[in-house]
Amino acid sequence: MKKTDLAKSDAKKLMNQMAAKGATFGAAASGPAPDRREQRERERALGLVPFAVKLNSGLVQQLQTLSKERGVELNQLVAELLQKGLSA
Protein backbone atom coordinates (compact mmCIF):
# COMPACT_ATOMS: atom_id res chain seq x y z
CA MET A 1 0.00 0.00 0.00
CA LYS A 2 1.36 3.39 -0.99
CA LYS A 3 1.75 6.21 1.49
CA THR A 4 -0.97 8.24 -0.27
CA ASP A 5 -3.38 5.32 -0.20
CA LEU A 6 -2.79 4.95 3.52
CA ALA A 7 -3.46 8.67 4.05
CA LYS A 8 -6.70 8.45 2.04
CA SER A 9 -7.79 5.43 4.05
CA ASP A 10 -7.08 7.23 7.33
CA ALA A 11 -8.98 10.29 6.14
CA LYS A 12 -12.01 8.18 5.20
CA LYS A 13 -11.98 6.51 8.61
CA LEU A 14 -11.80 9.88 10.33
CA MET A 15 -14.66 11.28 8.24
CA ASN A 16 -16.82 8.24 9.02
CA GLN A 17 -16.11 8.58 12.74
CA MET A 18 -17.02 12.26 12.67
CA ALA A 19 -20.24 11.58 10.78
CA ALA A 20 -21.19 8.83 13.22
CA LYS A 21 -20.73 11.13 16.20
CA GLY A 22 -22.87 13.81 14.61
CA ALA A 23 -20.11 16.41 14.58
CA THR A 24 -21.27 19.77 13.27
CA PHE A 25 -19.32 22.77 12.13
CA GLY A 26 -20.01 26.39 11.31
CA ALA A 27 -23.57 27.66 11.53
CA ALA A 28 -24.94 24.22 12.34
CA ALA A 29 -22.86 24.08 15.50
CA SER A 30 -24.31 27.32 16.88
CA GLY A 31 -27.79 25.89 17.20
CA PRO A 32 -30.87 25.31 15.13
CA ALA A 33 -31.37 27.80 12.32
CA PRO A 34 -34.72 29.55 12.16
CA ASP A 35 -37.11 27.80 9.83
CA ARG A 36 -37.03 29.87 6.66
CA ARG A 37 -40.39 28.61 5.49
CA GLU A 38 -42.06 29.83 8.70
CA GLN A 39 -40.26 33.16 8.43
CA ARG A 40 -41.43 33.61 4.82
CA GLU A 41 -45.01 32.84 5.90
CA ARG A 42 -44.84 35.43 8.71
CA GLU A 43 -43.46 38.04 6.32
CA ARG A 44 -46.09 37.20 3.71
CA ALA A 45 -48.81 37.62 6.33
CA LEU A 46 -47.42 41.10 7.02
CA GLY A 47 -47.58 41.89 3.31
CA LEU A 48 -43.80 41.92 2.87
CA VAL A 49 -42.30 40.91 -0.46
CA PRO A 50 -38.61 40.22 -1.14
CA PHE A 51 -37.17 42.93 -3.40
CA ALA A 52 -33.50 42.70 -4.36
CA VAL A 53 -31.63 45.63 -5.88
CA LYS A 54 -28.00 46.39 -6.59
CA LEU A 55 -26.74 49.65 -5.12
CA ASN A 56 -23.46 51.51 -5.05
CA SER A 57 -21.43 50.52 -1.97
CA GLY A 58 -21.19 54.17 -0.85
CA LEU A 59 -24.96 54.47 -0.85
CA VAL A 60 -25.31 51.23 1.10
CA GLN A 61 -22.87 52.51 3.72
CA GLN A 62 -24.90 55.73 4.03
CA LEU A 63 -28.08 53.71 4.49
CA GLN A 64 -26.47 51.49 7.12
CA THR A 65 -25.11 54.50 9.02
CA LEU A 66 -28.47 56.26 8.94
CA SER A 67 -30.19 53.06 10.06
CA LYS A 68 -27.87 52.78 13.08
CA GLU A 69 -28.30 56.47 13.95
CA ARG A 70 -32.09 56.20 13.91
CA GLY A 71 -32.09 52.81 15.61
CA VAL A 72 -34.31 51.19 12.99
CA GLU A 73 -33.85 48.16 10.77
CA LEU A 74 -32.45 48.71 7.31
CA ASN A 75 -35.67 47.38 5.75
CA GLN A 76 -37.75 49.97 7.60
CA LEU A 77 -35.41 52.81 6.66
CA VAL A 78 -35.38 51.90 2.95
CA ALA A 79 -39.17 51.56 2.92
CA GLU A 80 -39.54 54.97 4.59
CA LEU A 81 -37.13 56.64 2.16
CA LEU A 82 -38.83 55.07 -0.85
CA GLN A 83 -42.24 56.24 0.38
CA LYS A 84 -40.94 59.79 0.79
CA GLY A 85 -39.30 59.73 -2.64
CA LEU A 86 -42.37 58.36 -4.39
CA SER A 87 -44.76 60.80 -2.72
CA ALA A 88 -42.62 63.81 -3.69
WOMOGI-V779134 format. One record per helix or strand of 2 or more residues. SS is the DSSP state (hx for helix, st for strand). FROM is the first residue (numbers start at 1). LEN is the number of residues. If there is no record, write none. Layout:
BEGIN
ss=SS from=FROM len=LEN
ss=SS from=FROM len=LEN
END
This chain:
BEGIN
ss=hx from=3 len=19
ss=hx from=26 len=5
ss=hx from=36 len=10
ss=hx from=57 len=14
ss=hx from=74 len=14
END
